[in-house]
Amino acid sequence: MRPIHLDGVTAEQLSELDELYQTTHDARVRIRALMVLLAAERQMVAGQIASLLRQHEETVRRGNSAVPG
């Protein structure tokens, strides 16, 4: 599995993502925020995140593609 590199994510951005995850009513936004948080905070790879969230690995990769890094 290729790891997702999120080197450019700051603590402030992670905090904003966590707030978004906690407050959004949009399920897709919540799942995407969680994908980024798992990759950044737990250094999980796309396959691990996909298995945990019952998503396809490519869905996880696309969900994280807009993150700088």
HELIX and SHEET records of a PDB file:
HELIX    1   1 ALA A   11  THR A   23  1                                  13    
HELIX    2   2 ALA A   27  ARG A   42  1                                  16    
HELIX    3   3 ALA A   46  LEU A   53  1                                   8    
HELIX    4   4 GLU A   57  ASN A   64  1                                   8    
END                                                                             
